[in-house]
């Protein structure tokens, strides 16, 4: 069965969004010519392991005008843009993605994820979307969480986890660019 993998950029004090909702704490540009090759390989490895991207309406709104035109993102941007996409939204009727196939809008993301998991294919990637992530954690649909930990703290902001969560460590990798990848399976 396919897995639902979540990836979040976080600070060392578990902040996934600053008080203004932004990600100003991100300390590296992961896809530039100066990128740490091991980190870049890790990120490409993730995108090669999935064929479907699911995101919430806010993350969609923040990314839809950039990513379909992000030629400077090279191989990563090309692969991301070609993923099958779903947007969880109670308000949107359609979700265009530049010149690439539009995302499918789902009103019931838990049912959509369950249906996708039962189909053949690669894993499913939940991109950002803290509210959606928390909802899918509560319904038991999240299988793995990848935290890209930036070497900063913020003290205030939106934390990744609001509630108790039991995790099984899978991987901890420190990259030369200062980021640490922490991978966890969700204990069920």
Backbone as CSV, one residue per row, in Angstrom:
resi,resn,N_x,N_y,N_z,CA_x,CA_y,CA_z,C_x,C_y,C_z
1,UNK,0.841,-1.185,0.000,0.000,0.000,0.000,0.885,1.247,0.000
2,UNK,0.463,2.251,-0.719,1.182,3.521,-0.775,1.148,4.206,0.593
3,UNK,2.137,5.048,0.832,2.217,5.806,2.077,1.914,7.272,1.812
4,UNK,1.425,7.945,2.856,1.306,9.397,2.826,2.478,9.956,3.615
5,UNK,3.337,10.694,2.917,4.540,11.274,3.500,4.344,12.784,3.600
6,UNK,4.578,13.328,4.789,4.487,14.762,5.026,5.901,15.312,5.115
7,UNK,6.139,16.472,4.532,7.419,17.160,4.722,7.142,18.569,5.224
8,UNK,7.820,18.943,6.295,7.670,20.276,6.867,9.048,20.883,7.111
9,UNK,9.205,22.163,6.786,10.369,22.949,7.181,10.072,23.460,8.582
10,UNK,11.002,23.301,9.511,10.777,23.716,10.898,12.042,24.326,11.484
11,UNK,11.846,25.049,12.592,12.964,25.545,13.384,13.287,24.482,14.445
12,UNK,14.389,24.664,15.153,14.738,23.687,16.188,13.721,23.679,17.323
13,UNK,12.932,24.741,17.472,11.903,24.757,18.510,10.514,24.429,17.946
14,UNK,10.490,23.673,16.840,9.257,23.081,16.314,8.299,24.100,15.685
15,UNK,8.794,25.235,15.214,7.948,26.224,14.552,7.953,25.935,13.044
16,UNK,6.758,25.771,12.482,6.633,25.497,11.053,6.146,26.711,10.270
17,UNK,5.685,27.722,10.981,5.281,28.980,10.344,5.471,30.090,11.369
18,UNK,6.091,31.171,10.931,6.303,32.303,11.832,4.969,32.972,12.141
19,UNK,4.993,33.928,13.046,3.748,34.576,13.473,2.963,35.170,12.311
20,UNK,3.664,35.620,11.268,2.981,36.170,10.102,2.597,35.092,9.085
21,UNK,2.850,33.812,9.436,2.531,32.699,8.547,3.646,32.347,7.580
22,UNK,4.726,33.137,7.569,5.811,32.934,6.621,6.841,31.904,7.051
23,UNK,7.789,31.695,6.150,8.881,30.747,6.379,10.222,31.468,6.319
24,UNK,10.287,32.659,6.893,11.512,33.452,6.865,12.689,32.784,7.547
25,UNK,12.431,31.756,8.318,13.504,31.036,9.019,14.258,30.071,8.118
26,UNK,13.755,29.815,6.920,14.455,28.893,6.022,15.836,29.456,5.733
27,UNK,16.851,28.694,6.085,18.222,29.205,6.059,18.983,28.884,4.781
28,UNK,18.391,28.127,3.893,19.098,27.745,2.668,18.162,27.825,1.473
29,UNK,18.761,27.980,0.314,18.032,27.866,-0.954,18.364,26.470,-1.466
30,UNK,17.429,25.545,-1.352,17.762,24.141,-1.603,18.085,23.776,-3.046
31,UNK,17.721,24.591,-4.008,17.860,24.164,-5.386,18.753,25.068,-6.216
32,UNK,19.607,25.840,-5.558,20.500,26.714,-6.299,21.783,25.972,-6.662
33,UNK,22.628,26.628,-7.441,23.918,26.048,-7.817,24.804,25.841,-6.589
34,UNK,24.556,26.589,-5.524,25.351,26.487,-4.304,24.827,25.417,-3.352
35,UNK,23.774,24.717,-3.746,23.153,23.736,-2.860,24.113,22.637,-2.458
36,UNK,23.986,22.216,-1.221,24.704,21.059,-0.700,24.285,19.846,-1.546
37,UNK,25.223,19.184,-2.248,24.855,18.072,-3.130,24.112,16.943,-2.413
38,UNK,24.492,16.639,-1.175,23.811,15.568,-0.440,22.372,15.969,-0.124
39,UNK,22.178,17.239,0.238,20.822,17.706,0.523,19.983,17.674,-0.751
40,UNK,20.551,18.174,-1.824,19.837,18.180,-3.102,19.443,16.755,-3.502
41,UNK,20.350,15.793,-3.317,20.059,14.391,-3.637,18.928,13.856,-2.758
42,UNK,18.911,14.268,-1.500,17.847,13.830,-0.593,16.486,14.355,-1.045
43,UNK,16.444,15.623,-1.441,15.190,16.244,-1.879,14.719,15.614,-3.190
44,UNK,15.644,15.388,-4.109,15.288,14.725,-5.370,14.839,13.294,-5.080
45,UNK,15.482,12.635,-4.118,15.075,11.282,-3.734,13.630,11.242,-3.265
46,UNK,13.230,12.250,-2.481,11.832,12.303,-2.041,10.903,12.465,-3.235
47,UNK,11.193,13.425,-4.093,10.271,13.682,-5.203,10.230,12.500,-6.178
48,UNK,11.323,11.743,-6.279,11.324,10.552,-7.134,10.529,9.402,-6.519
49,UNK,10.282,9.465,-5.200,9.563,8.378,-4.520,8.047,8.590,-4.508
50,UNK,7.592,9.730,-5.024,6.161,10.041,-5.027,5.677,10.297,-6.451
51,UNK,4.376,10.160,-6.648,3.797,10.533,-7.940,2.573,11.431,-7.773
52,UNK,2.234,11.717,-6.501,1.045,12.501,-6.201,1.365,13.502,-5.104
53,UNK,0.870,14.717,-5.274,1.062,15.791,-4.309,-0.312,16.233,-3.824
54,UNK,-0.460,16.343,-2.498,-1.700,16.867,-1.940,-1.352,18.082,-1.100
55,UNK,-2.136,19.133,-1.244,-1.881,20.350,-0.491,-3.197,21.003,-0.111
56,UNK,-3.139,21.791,0.944,-4.311,22.532,1.382,-4.513,23.769,0.533
57,UNK,-5.668,24.386,0.702,-6.033,25.550,-0.112,-5.086,26.723,0.101
58,UNK,-4.635,26.960,1.341,-3.726,28.079,1.591,-2.366,27.844,0.938
59,UNK,-1.829,26.644,1.074,-0.543,26.335,0.440,-0.677,26.423,-1.075
60,UNK,-1.783,25.939,-1.601,-2.035,26.056,-3.036,-2.020,27.528,-3.454
61,UNK,-2.734,28.368,-2.709,-2.816,29.791,-3.056,-1.445,30.457,-3.017
62,UNK,-0.582,30.024,-2.090,0.749,30.614,-1.952,1.725,30.133,-3.020
63,UNK,1.450,28.990,-3.646,2.430,28.389,-4.550,2.018,28.343,-6.020
64,UNK,0.746,28.461,-6.310,0.246,28.236,-7.671,0.778,29.220,-8.701
65,UNK,1.144,30.406,-8.281,1.646,31.389,-9.240,3.161,31.335,-9.405
66,UNK,3.836,30.642,-8.496,5.291,30.547,-8.587,5.750,29.252,-9.264
67,UNK,5.369,28.123,-8.693,5.956,26.855,-9.129,5.738,26.501,-10.598
68,UNK,4.575,26.724,-11.182,4.426,26.360,-12.595,5.354,27.132,-13.529
69,UNK,5.957,28.212,-13.034,6.819,29.056,-13.860,8.257,29.111,-13.320
70,UNK,8.590,28.241,-12.393,9.877,28.288,-11.680,10.962,27.518,-12.427
71,UNK,11.306,28.014,-13.598,12.316,27.340,-14.405,13.670,27.295,-13.705
72,UNK,13.941,28.283,-12.830,15.216,28.296,-12.107,15.328,27.147,-11.106
73,UNK,14.229,26.456,-10.851,14.250,25.321,-9.925,14.695,24.029,-10.620
74,UNK,14.935,24.107,-11.916,15.529,23.001,-12.665,14.763,21.695,-12.562
75,UNK,15.519,20.613,-12.370,14.965,19.262,-12.335,13.884,19.130,-11.264
76,UNK,14.133,19.718,-10.103,13.168,19.624,-9.010,11.833,20.261,-9.416
77,UNK,11.875,21.472,-9.950,10.654,22.151,-10.365,9.918,21.388,-11.450
78,UNK,10.663,20.845,-12.399,10.044,20.070,-13.477,9.311,18.858,-12.907
79,UNK,9.975,18.154,-11.997,9.357,16.963,-11.408,8.146,17.340,-10.564
80,UNK,8.254,18.402,-9.770,7.143,18.839,-8.936,5.939,19.216,-9.793
81,UNK,6.172,19.966,-10.838,5.077,20.418,-11.694,4.380,19.269,-12.412
82,UNK,5.075,18.171,-12.626,4.490,17.040,-13.341,3.820,16.021,-12.432
83,UNK,3.851,16.240,-11.111,3.141,15.343,-10.200,1.636,15.516,-10.368
84,UNK,0.878,14.465,-10.136,-0.576,14.567,-10.030,-0.870,15.321,-8.741
85,UNK,-1.767,16.311,-8.792,-2.009,17.164,-7.628,-3.468,17.136,-7.194
86,UNK,-3.633,17.211,-5.872,-4.953,17.353,-5.262,-4.893,18.519,-4.302
87,UNK,-5.939,19.337,-4.289,-6.041,20.463,-3.363,-7.264,20.238,-2.491
88,UNK,-7.048,20.223,-1.183,-8.155,20.088,-0.240,-8.761,21.465,-0.009
89,UNK,-10.013,21.631,-0.391,-10.651,22.937,-0.251,-12.165,22.778,-0.202
90,UNK,-12.795,23.558,0.655,-14.251,23.586,0.696,-14.799,24.724,-0.164
91,UNK,-13.911,25.579,-0.674,-14.360,26.762,-1.423,-13.990,26.742,-2.903
92,UNK,-12.831,26.167,-3.239,-12.399,26.173,-4.640,-13.225,25.203,-5.479
93,UNK,-13.472,25.578,-6.729,-14.107,24.669,-7.679,-13.099,24.091,-8.649
94,UNK,-12.010,24.843,-8.897,-10.946,24.335,-9.757,-9.617,24.863,-9.231
95,UNK,-8.546,24.219,-9.650,-7.219,24.563,-9.135,-6.198,24.482,-10.268
96,UNK,-6.152,25.509,-11.136,-5.193,25.497,-12.244,-3.754,25.524,-11.740
97,UNK,-2.852,24.994,-12.568,-1.427,24.937,-12.238,-0.632,25.324,-13.478
98,UNK,-0.749,26.583,-13.880,-0.035,27.067,-15.067,-0.414,26.261,-16.294
99,UNK,0.611,25.910,-17.102,0.389,25.117,-18.313,0.386,23.625,-18.033
100,UNK,0.509,23.248,-16.772,0.509,21.837,-16.387,-0.927,21.421,-16.067
101,UNK,-1.192,20.096,-15.999,-2.550,19.673,-15.647,-2.985,20.285,-14.311
102,UNK,-4.218,20.729,-14.273,-4.772,21.332,-13.056,-4.827,20.295,-11.939
103,UNK,-4.819,20.802,-10.721,-5.011,19.936,-9.561,-6.492,19.587,-9.460
104,UNK,-6.762,18.435,-8.900,-8.132,18.026,-8.613,-8.504,18.570,-7.241
105,UNK,-9.649,19.193,-7.128,-10.122,19.711,-5.843,-10.867,18.597,-5.125
106,UNK,-10.551,18.412,-3.853,-11.260,17.429,-3.036,-11.883,18.120,-1.834
107,UNK,-13.098,17.779,-1.554,-13.796,18.298,-0.379,-13.590,17.371,0.822
108,UNK,-13.155,16.133,0.562,-12.957,15.134,1.618,-11.554,14.546,1.480
109,UNK,-10.540,15.261,1.999,-9.167,14.800,1.795,-8.877,13.435,2.414
110,UNK,-9.480,13.097,3.537,-9.229,11.787,4.151,-9.704,10.673,3.218
111,UNK,-10.880,10.821,2.647,-11.394,9.809,1.717,-10.535,9.754,0.460
112,UNK,-10.104,10.913,-0.023,-9.258,10.959,-1.213,-7.928,10.253,-0.947
113,UNK,-7.308,10.554,0.192,-6.029,9.908,0.528,-6.223,8.405,0.665
114,UNK,-7.288,7.975,1.321,-7.539,6.536,1.468,-7.682,5.869,0.104
115,UNK,-8.430,6.504,-0.791,-8.608,5.955,-2.141,-7.275,5.908,-2.885
116,UNK,-6.478,6.974,-2.772,-5.175,7.002,-3.437,-4.247,5.918,-2.887
117,UNK,-4.280,5.697,-1.588,-3.424,4.675,-0.978,-3.749,3.284,-1.500
118,UNK,-4.991,3.055,-1.841,-5.418,1.735,-2.301,-5.110,1.503,-3.777
119,UNK,-4.757,2.555,-4.497,-4.381,2.429,-5.910,-2.906,2.058,-6.023
120,UNK,-2.533,1.525,-7.182,-1.125,1.289,-7.471,-0.433,2.619,-7.710
121,UNK,0.840,2.672,-7.394,1.607,3.871,-7.665,2.662,4.100,-6.604
122,UNK,3.339,5.216,-6.759,4.341,5.617,-5.780,3.638,6.256,-4.586
123,UNK,4.422,6.682,-3.603,3.856,7.297,-2.410,3.209,8.644,-2.724
124,UNK,2.501,9.172,-1.742,1.769,10.434,-1.836,2.478,11.426,-0.920
125,UNK,2.653,12.652,-1.377,3.390,13.669,-0.622,2.449,14.789,-0.224
126,UNK,2.320,15.014,1.076,1.581,16.166,1.576,2.598,17.269,1.776
127,UNK,2.384,18.376,1.081,3.350,19.469,1.010,2.864,20.626,1.867
128,UNK,3.593,20.928,2.943,3.198,22.034,3.819,1.844,21.759,4.443
129,UNK,0.960,22.746,4.397,-0.444,22.543,4.757,-0.633,21.972,6.158
130,UNK,-0.256,22.749,7.174,-0.318,22.276,8.557,-1.718,21.855,8.986
131,UNK,-2.714,22.636,8.640,-4.083,22.301,9.032,-4.493,20.952,8.421
132,UNK,-4.188,20.766,7.156,-4.505,19.503,6.481,-3.698,18.365,7.092
133,UNK,-2.419,18.612,7.379,-1.585,17.581,7.987,-2.190,17.120,9.311
134,UNK,-2.575,18.080,10.138,-3.141,17.734,11.448,-4.434,16.948,11.300
135,UNK,-5.263,17.348,10.348,-6.509,16.625,10.099,-6.229,15.180,9.689
136,UNK,-5.256,14.983,8.796,-4.935,13.644,8.324,-4.186,12.832,9.379
137,UNK,-3.459,13.484,10.278,-2.886,12.780,11.429,-4.007,12.249,12.311
138,UNK,-5.014,13.087,12.552,-6.136,12.696,13.412,-6.935,11.537,12.840
139,UNK,-6.994,11.428,11.514,-7.742,10.325,10.897,-6.861,9.095,10.664
140,UNK,-5.583,9.189,11.029,-4.692,8.036,10.896,-4.144,7.803,9.504
141,UNK,-4.204,8.805,8.630,-3.762,8.623,7.246,-2.291,8.952,7.004
142,UNK,-1.639,9.667,7.924,-0.224,10.015,7.740,0.640,8.831,8.166
143,UNK,1.584,8.454,7.312,2.476,7.325,7.593,3.883,7.764,7.987
144,UNK,4.342,8.878,7.434,5.717,9.321,7.680,5.762,10.850,7.699
145,UNK,6.598,11.367,8.598,6.830,12.812,8.657,8.319,13.059,8.474
146,UNK,8.638,13.959,7.551,10.010,14.406,7.306,10.109,15.849,7.774
147,UNK,10.960,16.099,8.741,11.176,17.452,9.229,12.518,17.939,8.722
148,UNK,12.522,19.055,7.999,13.750,19.703,7.559,14.022,20.802,8.579
149,UNK,14.921,20.521,9.507,15.152,21.391,10.651,16.219,22.433,10.314
150,UNK,15.812,23.706,10.376,16.725,24.826,10.150,17.383,25.191,11.480
151,UNK,18.663,25.547,11.468,19.390,25.802,12.719,19.102,27.183,13.311
152,UNK,17.823,27.437,13.602,17.377,28.686,14.209,16.209,28.372,15.135
153,UNK,15.905,29.308,16.034,14.696,29.193,16.842,13.898,30.482,16.679
154,UNK,12.616,30.420,16.957,11.760,31.593,16.830,10.957,31.858,18.102
155,UNK,10.721,30.859,18.914,9.973,31.058,20.153,8.476,31.151,19.960
156,UNK,8.052,31.894,18.954,6.623,32.057,18.687,6.338,31.711,17.235
157,UNK,5.123,31.291,17.005,4.696,30.901,15.670,3.816,29.674,15.768
158,UNK,3.593,29.037,14.646,2.750,27.849,14.594,3.620,26.605,14.664
159,UNK,3.353,25.783,15.636,4.127,24.549,15.831,3.613,23.453,14.906
160,UNK,4.508,22.518,14.578,4.110,21.388,13.741,3.038,20.574,14.450
161,UNK,3.312,20.186,15.678,2.382,19.342,16.424,1.686,20.148,17.502
162,UNK,0.373,20.055,17.533,-0.414,20.690,18.592,-0.673,19.702,19.717
163,UNK,-0.778,18.442,19.356,-1.153,17.403,20.303,-0.045,16.367,20.422
164,UNK,-0.234,15.487,21.346,0.693,14.374,21.560,0.746,13.512,20.305
165,UNK,1.952,13.099,19.941,2.128,12.244,18.769,3.273,11.282,19.048
166,UNK,3.040,10.001,18.869,4.091,9.005,19.057,4.736,8.708,17.713
167,UNK,6.055,8.861,17.670,6.806,8.715,16.429,7.897,7.672,16.589
168,UNK,8.228,7.005,15.491,9.331,6.054,15.470,10.433,6.642,14.587
169,UNK,11.623,6.925,15.159,12.707,7.480,14.339,13.125,6.516,13.227
170,UNK,13.325,7.087,12.030,13.743,6.302,10.868,15.104,6.770,10.367
171,UNK,15.330,8.095,10.389,16.565,8.648,9.833,16.851,10.002,10.463
172,UNK,18.118,10.274,10.668,18.583,11.603,11.068,19.841,11.887,10.261
173,UNK,19.787,12.920,9.423,20.905,13.246,8.557,21.231,14.729,8.684
174,UNK,22.478,15.033,8.991,22.952,16.411,9.056,23.639,16.736,7.734
175,UNK,23.228,17.843,7.124,23.806,18.259,5.849,24.781,19.403,6.079
176,UNK,25.721,19.570,5.144,26.732,20.627,5.247,26.125,22.025,5.267
177,UNK,24.928,22.183,4.720,24.282,23.491,4.681,23.645,23.868,6.022
178,UNK,23.777,23.006,7.033,23.246,23.287,8.360,21.888,22.683,8.641
179,UNK,21.205,22.206,7.620,19.907,21.563,7.815,20.084,20.152,8.354
180,UNK,19.088,19.713,9.095,19.034,18.331,9.557,17.711,17.746,9.087
181,UNK,17.765,16.586,8.457,16.560,15.867,8.069,16.264,14.866,9.173
182,UNK,15.077,14.954,9.740,14.594,13.974,10.704,13.377,13.287,10.088
183,UNK,13.478,11.975,9.919,12.348,11.201,9.365,11.774,10.322,10.456
184,UNK,10.448,10.326,10.538,9.737,9.522,11.535,8.576,8.795,10.890
185,UNK,8.342,7.563,11.333,7.103,6.864,11.017,6.119,7.201,12.137
186,UNK,4.856,7.229,11.788,3.813,7.458,12.786,3.480,6.123,13.418
187,UNK,3.567,6.050,14.736,3.173,4.814,15.431,1.653,4.717,15.409
188,UNK,1.178,3.564,14.988,-0.284,3.378,14.899,-0.728,2.265,15.813
